[in-house]
Amino acid sequence: MTPGREDPAAIASLNLDRHRNGACILCFDGDYNRDGRRDRAAVGVYQTRAGKQGRFLLIVTETSADRWQKTFLRAEPGDPGFSLLSLEPAGRLGWWSCMECDNWTELVWADTAYVLKPHPGGYEDTGSPPDTVTH
């Protein structure tokens, strides 16, 4: 472990807009709508200039080399709290809002748009655990 990284406040010193070795921090890359172009899913928190806060789930699609277009954005206003992005072995994306409960939302492609599908009551075991990115 890098010195100082055991302190959760250390993440505040990172520039989360930058990439390391082509990978985004707090993101997963894949082709989530199966259109042959790279998509990037990211979770995070926001604060408006007026001081309102919340958390978000964002999907962008690469339109050309290093050019991205927003294809989905869900903002949840309120206390930012916990936010986790999971990528299951089958390539499904999950958005979790609670560390202590098992409620999560799956992001699915429904022919022409992304849809959030709630999964109250727990993670459906697929045989192996998902990869996760938390905020």
N, C-alpha and C positions, 0 to 999 in steps of 0.2 A: 504494500500500500504506500502511495506517495505521502510523504510527511504532510500533515495538515488536512489530508483528505478524509480522515475519520471524523472531522468536525463538519456537520451538515451546513454550517454557514460558509464553508469554503467554496461551495458551488456558486455563491454570489460573485466570486472573483472571476468566473469563467465567462467568456463571451459566447453565448449560446447561438448566436447567428453565424458563427464561423464553423468551418468543417475541419475535421482531422482526417487525413488520409482518405478524403472523399466521403466520409460518413458524417452524418449530422448527429449532434448530441441531442438526446431526447426524441429520436426519430427512428422509423423503420422505412427502408426502401423496398419496393416490390412493384408488381403490376396488379393492383387490387381490382381494377375494372376489366382486366384482360384485353386491353386494346393494343398491346405491343409496345407501349411507352412506359417509362419508369415513373412511378408515383412515389411520393414521400408522405408518410403519415407522421404527424407531430402532435404532442400534447404540451400544454403549458398553462401559465396563468397570465392575467393581464390586469392593468390598472389604467383607467381612462384619465384624461387630464382633469376631469371633474372629481376624481378620486374613487369612482366606482370600480369594484374588483370582480373577478370571476376566473373561471378556467375555460380552456378551449380545446377542441380537437380540430385539426386542420389537415386537409389532403391537398397537395399540389401535384400537378402532372408536368413532366419535362416536355416542353414543346419543341425545343432544339437544344443544342449543347449548352448546358448551364443556364437555360431560360426556363422559368417555371410559371405555370398558370394555376390560380386557385380553382379547385373543382369542388371542394366541400369545406364548409366552416360551420361548426356548432359551438356557440358560446353559451356558457351557463353562468349567468350573473349571480353574485353572492359571495360568500366566504370562499376563497379559492380552495382551501383545504387540500385534500389528497387527490392526485390524478395519476393514473398509471395506464400506459399503453402496452397491451400484450399482443404478441404475434404467435399464434398457435402453429404447430407443425403443418397443418393443412393450409396455412396462409391466411387464416381468418384473423381479423383485427378485433381486439377487445379494448374497451375503454372502461376503466374502473374508477369509482369515485370514493371508495371506502376501503381502508386497510383492515378494518375489523369485521366487516360484513362480506357476504358473498355476492352481492348484487353487482352486475356489470352489464354493459351494453355492447353488442356486437355491431360492427360497421359492415354492411353488406352492399354489394352492387346489385341493383334491381333493374337491369336492362338499360335504363337511361339516366339513373341518378343513384347516389349513395343513400342508404336508409339506415337509421339506428334501430336495432332490434333489442329490446330489453330482455335480460335473463335474470329475473328475480330468483333468489334462492340458491345460487351457487354456480360454480364453474363446472361445466360438463367435461368429464374426464375423457380425453382423447387418447389416452395411453401414454403420453409423455407431456411434461409440463411446458407451458408457453414460455417464450422469451419475453422479458418485460423491460419497459423503460418507465421510470417514475419521475414525477416532479414533486 
